[in-house]
Amino acid sequence: MIHIVSLFLSASLLLRADTLPRVALTPAERDSIVHVLFTVDEDDQKYRSQLSDLQEQKEVDSAGWKDVMVRMRQADSINLIKVQALVDKYSWLGPDVIGEQCNTAMFMVIQHSDLPIQEKYLPVIREAAASGRAQPRHLALLEDRVALREGRKQRYGTQLKWDERVKGYRLAPLEDPDHVDQLRRAAGLSPLAVYLAQWGLGWDVERYKKEMDQ
């Protein structure tokens, strides 16, 4: 039952699977890792920023769009190799060790990877969130993305999908719309109405449930 939602992140995240012990870093190791992850972060975001600009210019599927997509996929492949090597050696490094930006960069690489990779590292990030080495909001994002890719409904309402009928984004199917804000609050996320407003979308739970029943 969702009335015990406040316990969800603290209890269910204690499930551990294929996790590695923490490793103490020397100052030289930390500096090297931070340098790698700063580069990873830059390469992960710059092409997505370019795509966002092209989308605003209504140049989706243009030659420029396709070129950026190719370069983004190449960068994603290289970034994944780097992050997998770090996680396999050191486990999931928390923001207290490498800083919030680098911790987020590791997560974004997994979030932008294919489903098999996401499924592989989801248990690792669950365990890391339970021990304070991953941010609960990051876990919520990955949980939702994996659920939708596996054909299930999302729990936290973090994912939108393109609706060809209206030529715009809409909220992807929710597991429990009545309690989504409680789940979001437990994960450190803003209320769903606030999040959707950033995309020019409104939120009315009763209307949403009626639409889903149609």
N, C-alpha and C positions, 0 to 999 in steps of 0.2 A: 504494500500500500504506500502511496506517495506521502501520507502523513508522517512517515519517518524519513522524509527526504533529507533532513539535516544530518542524518547519519550516513547518507549514501556515499559521499566522497571519502569519509573517514573509515567506513567499514568495507565497502566493496573493493576499494583500491588496495586493500591489504593482500589481495590475491596476487601471488608472485609467480612468474613464469620465465624461465630462461634468463634470469637477471644475473649480473656480475657483481662481485664485491667492489666497494669503493676503493679507489687508489689514491694515495696521497701524492700530490704533484710537487715536484721541485719548482723553484721560481723559473728556471729555464724552460721546463716543460709547459708550465702555465703560459708563459709569454709566447711560446711557439704555437700552442693551441689557440690562444686568443688571436694571434696573427692570422692563422688559417681561417678561423671562423669569421673574422671581420671581412675577409675576402669572399667567403661563402655568402655572407649576408648581402654584400654588395652585388654579387652576381645573381643571387636569387631575386632581388628586388628590381634591378634596373630594367630588365626586359619586361617584367610585369607592369612597371610604370610606363614603359613605352607602349605596351598594348592598351593600357588604360587611356593614354592620350589618343591613340588611333581610334579607339572606340568612341571617344567623345567627338572625334572628327568624322565619325560615321564611315570609317575606312576599314571596317571589318571585312576580311577575305580579300583585301587588296594585296598587291604584290609586296608592299611594305609590311603588311600584317603577317603574311606567310614567311617572310624573311626573318622577322623578329621571333616568330614561333619556332623556327628551326634553331636559331641561336639560343633561345631559352631552353629548349629541350636538351641541347648539347651541354649547356651550363648546368642544368639539373642533373644530368648523368654524372658529370664530374663532381659536383657538390655531394651527390649521394655516396660516391666512392670515398670522399674525404670524411664525411660524417660517419659512415659505417665503420671505417677504420678507427676513428676516435672512440665510438661507443663500444666496439668489440674489445678495445684495449683498456679503456678507462670506465666503462659503464656510462650512465647518463650523468653528465657533469652539471651540478646545480649552479644557480646564479651566485651563490655565495663563493663559488670557486672561480668561475670564469666571467661573471657579470651577467646582467639580465639580457643585454643585446646578444651575446654569444649563445646563451642558453636558448633564446628565442630563435636564433639562426638555425640551431640544430633541429628544433621542432619544425620550423617552416620547411626544411628540406624533406623531412618525413611526410609532412602534410601535403606537399606537392608531388609526392612519389606515387607509383602505381599501387594498386590494392594489395598485392602480395607483400610488398615492403611495409605498407601501413599495418597489415595484419601481423607481420613479424614483430614490429616494434611497439605495437599497442600495449602488450603486457608489460614491456619494459617501462613505458611512459606511465602506465598505471602505478607500477611499483615506485617509480621516481616521484610521482605526485604524492603518494602516500607518505613518503619520507622527506618531502620538501625540496626535492631536487628538480621537479618539473612543476610548472604552474597549473593549477586546476583548470583554468580557462583554456589552456592549450589542450589538456586531456579532453575537455568537453568538445572542442572543435574536431579533434581526431575521432572521438567516439561517434559523433554525428556523421562525419564523412564516411567512415567505414560502414556504419549502419546502412546508409543510403546506397552505397556501392554494393552491399550484400543483399539489397532488396528489402531492407527493413526500414521502419520509420525512425526519424531522428528524435533524440530526447531533449536537446537543449535549444533547438531552433536557431542554430548558428548557420545553417546552409540554405541558400536560395537556389532556385532553378529557373532556367529561361522558359518562359511561356510563349510559344510561337503564336498563339492566338492573339495575344495583346502586345506582342513584340516588346516584352519587358520581363523583369524578374518577379518571381513570387516566392513565398515561403514554401520550402519543401515539406512533405508530409510529416506531421508531428505525432509522436507516440501518445502523449498525454497533454493536450492543449490546456486543460483546466489547471494543471500544476506546473506548467513550463516555467513560470517566473520563479517558483520556489526552487526548482532545479537550477535555474540560471543563477539565482542568488547564492546558492551553495557552491557554485563553481566560480564565483567572483565576476559574473557577467551582469551587464546592465539589464533592466527590464526589457522584454521583447518589444514593446511599443517604442522604446527609445532606440533600440537597434534598428528596427525596421524603418523608422522615420529617417534614418540616414540614407536610405535607399528610396525615399519618397513613397513609402508604403505605410498603410495604417494597420492597426491591430484591433480586432474585435473578436473575442474568443467565441461568442455565440454565433456570429456570422460565419466564422471559420468552420465551426463544426457543422453547420447547415450545408456549407459548400462541399465539405468532404463527404457528406451523406448523399449528395446528388450523383 
